[in-house]
Structure formats: C-alpha cells, structure tokens
C-alpha cells in the first residue's frame, strides 16, 4: 500500500482558527511592517507595505474572513484598561468625599466586584508578559478596596484625621503602584499582539497577509484533506473550502486558498 503524500504547510492562527497555507506560495514570514493606507478599497485591504523596495498589498485576513480586526480588538482592550485605571482614581476620590462630607460610601469594597475585578477574575491572559503584569496588579488592587472598611471605621469613631492619613498613604503607595502597572499592562498587551505578515507569491503575483500568529511549518497528509463542512466552526468563506488533520492530535486546520487570494488582491510583477 502506497504511503500518503505529505506536503509542507505554514500553520497560522487567525482569531480562534488554525489555518494552513501551502508553503509553495510562501515567500517569507515577518513581523507586519508599517503600511500606507490606500483610498477607496475594501476595509480588509489595509493598504500597501514596502518590503525591501517591493510594494505589496496588505490584506487583513481577519477582516477578509469576516472577523473583527486585531487592531480594533487591541484598541478596545487599551481603552478598557484606561477606563479601569481611572475608575480607581475616582474610587479613592469618592472615599475622600465620603469621609469629608460625612456621607455613605457606595462603591465596591470587594475587589472582585468592581468593573476591573469582574473582568480580571474571569480573564485568562495568553501572553506570559501580559499575564505577569496582571498578577502583580492583584495585591495592590485588593489593598485599595479593603482600605474602605478601615477608613470608614475611623471616620465613624470621629477620627477623620487618621482616616485621611490612611487614604493619603494609599494614594502615594498602592494607588501609584496600580497606575504604574496599568501603564505597564497596556504596553505589554500591545507588544503581545504584534501581528505576523506572510508574503505570498505564485512567481508573478505578490501580496502580504496579516495574521495573528505563525505556529510552525509542518507537513499535512494528503489523505486527511477533505471538503470543509458547511458553517464549520461558524466559518463560511470562499477562501476556506477544505480542511485537514494535523499530526499528533494537534487538531483540524482550514486550508487557505492562496491562489484565490493572489488572483483577487495581488501585486503583479513582470
């Protein structure tokens, strides 16, 4: 019995999908370089890049497949972190006002119940660097919230000077640490989300493809290739018509139709 042929593919990640691009079309893989926008083109065509003197279209594969852009998701995360940072500045200001004005303090005292805490304890960072910053945020964040009980007890006893001193100590210590860590977290998240550009060519036409990650170059057995089931994994694209199985139980990959991409979004050279 003849052994099944095994062809090399570049395995890339886009959103939650594993994609395979035939290595026969891959010229190189690099960090996505800066691009220049081009007017009056589909949104998934970000613009053009200059790769060592060659101008190439840059296709955002997420958008081309109908997903949200990684760029939009990064900005949404950054905006959320900015908002949660400001929450804690306002939280401490409200605690000061509650002490000074002798009025109830109604904001979250449980660190898991503020907007950041609800997100934090349900979020699982994939990047080691970003996860490290998040872990360092936990203790000072907890101490800020648990400050409220001690401060308000002082105020109830009439020791407002001590209550204000405790708040000032937190402003200069834990709050400052939390603000610095939020800044570090935003930088770490941006760094973790650097895209990869796969340069495709058939020898005459060229384009670059922005993907989330590239995991490996590996062979796929021809006898595992089959037509993709309709709406498999919620995906229905003219570029993903076949699937294959990776070796060693690594799961199913969609085969990306590189020829169709090159035919529709290419830079032709002579």
GIRARA-V668550 format. One record per pair of residues at least 12 apart in sequence whose ideal C-beta (glycine too) atoms are under 10 Angstrom apart, sorted by the first residue. I is the first residue (numbers start at 1). J is the second residue. Records with the same first field share a line. If there is no record, write none. Layout:
BEGIN
I = J / J
END
This chain:
BEGIN
3 = 221 / 223
4 = 220 / 221 / 222 / 223 / 224 / 225
5 = 219 / 220 / 221 / 222 / 223
6 = 218 / 219 / 220 / 221 / 222 / 223 / 224 / 247
7 = 20 / 22 / 23 / 24 / 219 / 220 / 221 / 222 / 225 / 244
8 = 20 / 22 / 23 / 24 / 26 / 217 / 218 / 219 / 220
9 = 21 / 22 / 23 / 24 / 25 / 26 / 216 / 217 / 218 / 219 / 220 / 244 / 246 / 253 / 255 / 256
10 = 22 / 23 / 25 / 26 / 29 / 196 / 198 / 200 / 211 / 214 / 215 / 216 / 217 / 218 / 256 / 258
11 = 213 / 214 / 215 / 216 / 217 / 218 / 220 / 246 / 250 / 253
12 = 26 / 29 / 61 / 196 / 198 / 209 / 211 / 212 / 213 / 214 / 215 / 216 / 253 / 254 / 256
13 = 196 / 211 / 212 / 213 / 214 / 215
14 = 60 / 61 / 62 / 64 / 65 / 67 / 70 / 195 / 209 / 210 / 211 / 212 / 213 / 235 / 240 / 254 / 256
15 = 61 / 62 / 65 / 66 / 67 / 68 / 70 / 73 / 211 / 212 / 233 / 234 / 235
16 = 67 / 212 / 233 / 234 / 235
17 = 61 / 62 / 65 / 67 / 211 / 212 / 232 / 233 / 234 / 235 / 240 / 252 / 253 / 254 / 256
18 = 213 / 215 / 233 / 243 / 244 / 246 / 250 / 251 / 252 / 253 / 254
19 = 61 / 65 / 198 / 209 / 211 / 212 / 214 / 215 / 239 / 240 / 253 / 254 / 255 / 256
20 = 218 / 220 / 225 / 240 / 242 / 243 / 244 / 246 / 252 / 253 / 254 / 255 / 256
21 = 61 / 198 / 200 / 209 / 211 / 214 / 217 / 253 / 255 / 256 / 257 / 258 / 261
22 = 200 / 220 / 255 / 256 / 257 / 258 / 259
23 = 217 / 218 / 219 / 258
24 = 200 / 201 / 202 / 258
25 = 198 / 199 / 200 / 201 / 202 / 203 / 205 / 207 / 209 / 256 / 257 / 258 / 259 / 261 / 262
26 = 198 / 199 / 200 / 201 / 209 / 214 / 217 / 258
27 = 51 / 54 / 56 / 198 / 199 / 200 / 201 / 202 / 203 / 206 / 208
28 = 51 / 52 / 197 / 198 / 199 / 200 / 201 / 208
29 = 196 / 197 / 198 / 199 / 209 / 211 / 214 / 217
30 = 49 / 51 / 196 / 197 / 198 / 199 / 208 / 214
31 = 194 / 195 / 196 / 197
32 = 46 / 49 / 58 / 60 / 70 / 194 / 195 / 196 / 197 / 198 / 208 / 209 / 210 / 211
33 = 49 / 50 / 51 / 52 / 56 / 58 / 197 / 208
34 = 47 / 49 / 50 / 58
35 = 47 / 48 / 49 / 50 / 56 / 57 / 58 / 60 / 197 / 208 / 210
36 = 48 / 49 / 50 / 55 / 58
37 = 58
38 = 57 / 58
41 = 57 / 265
42 = 59 / 60 / 63 / 64 / 265
43 = 60 / 63 / 64 / 69
44 = 58 / 59 / 60 / 61 / 62 / 63 / 64 / 65 / 66 / 69 / 210 / 265
45 = 57 / 58 / 59 / 60 / 63 / 64 / 207 / 264 / 265
46 = 58 / 59 / 60 / 63 / 69 / 71 / 208 / 210
47 = 60
48 = 207 / 208 / 267
49 = 197 / 199 / 207 / 208 / 210
51 = 197 / 199 / 206 / 208
54 = 199 / 206 / 208 / 267 / 269
55 = 206 / 267 / 269
56 = 197 / 199 / 200 / 201 / 206 / 207 / 208 / 209 / 266 / 267 / 269
57 = 205 / 206 / 207 / 208 / 209 / 261 / 265 / 266 / 267
58 = 195 / 197 / 207 / 208 / 209 / 210 / 265
59 = 197 / 198 / 200 / 207 / 208 / 209 / 210 / 211 / 261 / 264 / 265 / 266
60 = 72 / 195 / 209 / 210 / 211
61 = 195 / 198 / 209 / 210 / 211 / 212 / 239 / 256 / 261
62 = 195 / 210 / 211 / 212
63 = 210
64 = 209 / 210 / 237 / 238 / 239 / 261 / 264 / 265
65 = 235 / 236 / 237 / 238 / 239 / 240 / 254 / 256
66 = 234 / 235 / 236 / 237
67 = 234 / 235
69 = 195 / 210
70 = 193 / 194 / 195 / 210 / 211 / 212
71 = 193 / 195 / 210
73 = 193 / 212
74 = 186 / 189 / 190 / 192 / 193 / 194 / 195
75 = 190
77 = 123 / 130 / 185 / 186 / 189 / 190 / 193
78 = 185 / 186 / 187 / 189 / 190 / 193
79 = 186
80 = 115 / 116 / 119 / 186
81 = 116 / 119 / 182 / 183 / 185 / 186 / 189
82 = 182 / 183 / 186
83 = 115 / 116
84 = 114 / 115 / 116 / 117 / 119 / 120 / 137 / 141 / 178 / 182 / 185
85 = 116 / 178 / 179 / 180 / 181 / 182 / 183 / 185 / 186
86 = 179 / 182
87 = 107 / 108 / 114 / 115 / 116
88 = 114 / 115 / 116 / 140 / 141 / 144 / 145 / 174 / 175 / 178 / 179 / 182
89 = 171 / 175 / 178 / 179
90 = 107
91 = 105 / 107 / 108 / 109 / 114 / 116 / 144 / 145 / 147 / 148 / 175
92 = 107 / 144 / 147 / 148 / 151 / 167 / 168 / 170 / 171 / 174 / 175 / 178
93 = 167 / 171
94 = 106 / 107 / 148
95 = 107 / 109 / 144 / 147 / 148 / 151 / 152 / 155 / 163 / 164 / 166 / 167 / 170
96 = 151 / 163 / 164 / 167 / 168 / 171
98 = 148 / 151 / 152 / 155 / 163
99 = 151 / 152 / 154 / 155 / 160 / 163 / 164 / 166 / 167
100 = 155 / 160 / 163 / 164
102 = 155 / 156 / 160
104 = 152
105 = 148 / 149 / 151 / 152 / 155
107 = 145 / 148
108 = 145 / 148
109 = 145 / 146 / 147 / 148 / 149 / 152
110 = 142 / 145 / 146 / 148
111 = 138 / 139 / 141 / 142 / 143 / 144 / 145 / 146
112 = 141 / 142 / 145
113 = 145
114 = 141 / 144 / 145
116 = 137 / 141 / 145 / 178 / 182
117 = 138 / 141 / 142 / 145
120 = 134 / 137 / 138 / 141
121 = 138
125 = 185 / 188 / 189 / 192
126 = 192
127 = 188 / 189 / 191 / 192 / 193
128 = 188 / 192
129 = 184 / 185 / 187 / 188 / 189 / 191 / 192
130 = 184 / 185 / 186 / 187 / 188 / 189 / 190 / 191 / 192 / 193
131 = 188 / 192
132 = 184 / 185 / 188
133 = 181 / 182 / 183 / 184 / 185 / 186 / 187 / 188 / 189
134 = 181 / 185 / 188 / 189
135 = 181
136 = 177 / 178 / 180 / 181 / 184 / 185
137 = 177 / 178 / 180 / 181 / 182 / 184 / 185
138 = 181
139 = 174 / 177 / 178
140 = 170 / 173 / 174 / 175 / 176 / 177 / 178 / 179 / 180 / 181
141 = 174 / 175 / 177 / 178 / 181 / 182
142 = 174
143 = 170 / 173 / 174 / 175 / 177 / 178
144 = 170 / 171 / 173 / 174 / 175 / 177 / 178
145 = 174
147 = 163 / 166 / 167 / 169 / 170 / 174 / 175
148 = 167
150 = 162 / 163 / 166
151 = 163 / 164 / 165 / 166 / 167 / 170
154 = 166 / 167
193 = 212 / 213
194 = 212 / 213
195 = 209 / 210 / 211 / 212 / 213 / 214
196 = 209 / 210 / 211 / 212 / 213 / 214
197 = 209 / 210 / 211 / 214
198 = 210 / 211 / 214 / 256 / 258
200 = 256 / 258 / 259 / 261 / 262 / 265 / 266
201 = 258 / 262 / 266 / 267 / 269
202 = 258 / 259 / 262 / 263 / 266
203 = 262 / 269
204 = 262 / 266 / 267 / 268 / 269 / 270
205 = 259 / 261 / 262 / 263 / 264 / 265 / 266 / 267 / 268 / 269
206 = 262 / 266 / 267 / 268 / 269
207 = 258 / 261 / 262 / 264 / 265 / 266 / 267
208 = 265 / 267
209 = 256 / 258 / 261 / 265
211 = 256
215 = 246 / 250 / 253
216 = 246 / 250
218 = 246 / 247 / 248 / 250 / 253
219 = 246 / 247
220 = 244 / 245 / 246 / 247 / 253 / 255
221 = 244 / 245 / 246 / 247
222 = 244
223 = 244 / 245
224 = 243 / 244 / 245 / 246 / 247 / 252 / 253
225 = 242 / 243 / 244 / 245 / 253 / 255
226 = 242 / 243 / 244 / 245 / 252 / 255
227 = 241 / 242 / 243
228 = 240 / 241 / 242 / 243 / 244 / 252 / 254 / 255
229 = 243
232 = 252 / 254
233 = 252 / 254
235 = 254
237 = 254 / 256 / 257 / 260
238 = 257 / 260 / 264
239 = 254 / 255 / 256 / 257 / 258 / 260 / 261 / 264
240 = 253 / 254 / 255 / 256 / 257
241 = 254 / 255 / 256 / 257 / 260
242 = 254 / 255 / 256 / 257
243 = 255
END
